[in-house]
Amino acid sequence: MNVVYVLWLRQLKRYFRSRARIVGSLGQPLLFLVSLGFGFGPVFRQAGQGNYIQFLAPGVIAMTVLFSAIFNGIELIWDRQFGFLKETLVAPVPRLTIMIGRTLGGATTAVLQGLVVALICMLVGFRPGGVAGFLGGLLFMVLIAVMFTALGTAIASVLSDFQGFQMVMNFLVMPMFFLSGALFPLTGLPRALDLIARVDPLSYGVDGLRTSLTGLSHFGAGTDLAVLSVLTVVLLLTGSRLFSKIQI
Amino acid sequence: MIRIRNLVKTYGDVKAVDDISLDVQAGEIFAFLGPNGAGKTTTIKMLTTLLSPTSGSIEIDGLDPIARATDVRRRFGIVFQDPSLDQELTAAENMELHGVLYGVGRAVRHERTEQLLKLFELWDRRNAPVKDFSGGMKRRLEIARGLLHTPKILFLDEPTLGLDPQTRNQLWTQVKYLNDEERVTVFLTTHYMEEAERVAQRIAIIDHGKIVAQGTAAELKQQTGTDSLEQAFLKLTGTSIRAEQGTSADQMRAMAAMFRGGRR
């Protein structure tokens, strides 16, 4: 328990100490929010879909959590490259404990980052509904964060240096974000796109978050919760399995 | 304290470690020397539970590092060839993290952190982030950290690489002091022959994965009919330079290995 706590604390300290990273990672969501939010706002309204900022904000929050979580997981490659990983791997502690501490720490900072972006969204004009909705939204942020930190850890466990990182971003993370319904409603899509959106785990995260915060729902919060919970458990197990197999 | 019998490690058709046997006594300082790529680090990885042997047996304080990994890990401290500190954390935080990982109680943790950081002359800088430290300070911190949980064995894999003579000298003085004071067994590798001669009671020389000689520095010099350990070493291992980085085909293979799961 102590070990989980101390590794969690390490991730938090690292997060708060790299101000550049905090500020830097706010740039992208802000850009999406302002350019797309205000740019497509009029078209969205004319199409009878209501306020686009209201629709887009949960997607941008989900994106922030996704990117930070994946990045926190993949940070394992840094630890491998700069050596700290070895210190944890020779410690008399089960690898599973180390993986859990890291994942919880990474997920916590991803949620914090999501909350900061939520705040920015509200400054731009986003109006989430009520305390219950906010707590529901927080639950979905936590699920997205844990799931994708675990996925990042799993990926980092099989890559041994930075070279594969770009590939993961372009062929996995970006498509997952763009095809998740974060930017556009999932109704009336071409069949192929609809199918992809259904197998994209982030779709359920975005939908759950949007349902909680604004009441707009596509799959239904029950389905979202079920899919995300099962996937989170599966990815945690896969991640810890791959993590425990790391040899250096 | 360490007992190795017929240890073999193969990667594909390459024998990185080829049937070595040796014993290190409790309280001894033992130097493990060899040219680059001779199998030193591979051996240390097997001794420290990071790698499983292809065949042969290892006992660390009577325990098998694969079957009893956790118990073995409690018994040794290690300073790796490459730095393994968290650069973003301070010296004190690195010590604290290590203490918790090794289950050292709070009181002992703080007392030993103070004692070791003072010995290695880092106490004044304990709240500075490690990324601001010089190479020598980082090395000293790593050794202090490796000793925090009062291990029975300390592994030092080229701890003085890239340090100036003053720092090297001081570092070995401190290691010798701890060896005397806490009876910690030291298993070290280095490329500086005069260091090995100065601190180590016994020396083994490994080349192409095989142990080519072992004994005291005096015995090795006598065996080879030379008058310095450096000459003895060159006589035993030859004067040709070892290629660590292979041809471009080897590098392609290494890239492929990365995608398969990066085992090395």
Contacts between the chains, C-beta under 8 A, distances in Angstrom:
chain1	res1	chain2	res2	distance
A	2	B	100	5.3
A	2	B	103	7.9
A	3	B	100	6.1
A	3	B	101	6.0
A	6	B	96	7.4
A	6	B	97	5.6
A	6	B	100	4.3
A	6	B	101	7.2
A	7	B	97	7.9
A	10	B	86	6.8
A	10	B	89	6.9
A	10	B	93	8.0
A	10	B	97	6.3
A	13	B	88	7.1
A	13	B	89	6.5
A	13	B	93	7.2
A	14	B	86	7.7
A	14	B	88	4.9
A	14	B	89	7.7
A	17	B	88	5.6
A	17	B	129	7.8
A	18	B	88	7.3
A	82	B	83	7.3
A	82	B	87	6.6
A	83	B	80	6.5
A	83	B	82	4.9
A	83	B	83	5.1
A	83	B	84	3.8
A	83	B	85	7.3
A	84	B	84	5.7
A	84	B	85	6.7
A	84	B	86	4.9
A	85	B	84	7.8
A	86	B	50	7.5
A	86	B	80	5.5
A	86	B	84	4.7
A	87	B	84	4.5
A	87	B	85	7.5
A	87	B	86	7.8
A	87	B	98	7.1
A	87	B	101	7.8
A	88	B	101	6.8
A	89	B	50	6.6
A	90	B	48	5.7
A	90	B	49	6.7
A	90	B	50	6.5
A	90	B	73	5.8
A	90	B	78	5.9
A	91	B	73	6.4
A	91	B	98	7.8
A	91	B	101	4.0
A	91	B	102	6.3
A	92	B	70	4.7
A	92	B	71	7.5
A	92	B	73	4.0
A	92	B	74	4.5
A	92	B	101	7.6
A	92	B	102	6.2
A	92	B	103	7.1
A	93	B	70	7.8
A	93	B	101	5.7
A	94	B	70	7.7
A	158	B	261	5.3
A	158	B	262	6.9
A	159	B	258	6.9
A	159	B	262	6.7
A	160	B	258	5.0
A	160	B	262	2.9
A	161	B	258	6.5
A	161	B	262	7.8
A	163	B	255	7.8
A	163	B	258	7.1
A	164	B	258	7.4
A	164	B	259	7.4
A	245	B	261	7.8
A	247	B	50	6.9
A	247	B	51	6.4
A	247	B	263	5.4
A	247	B	264	7.9
A	248	B	45	7.8
A	248	B	50	6.2
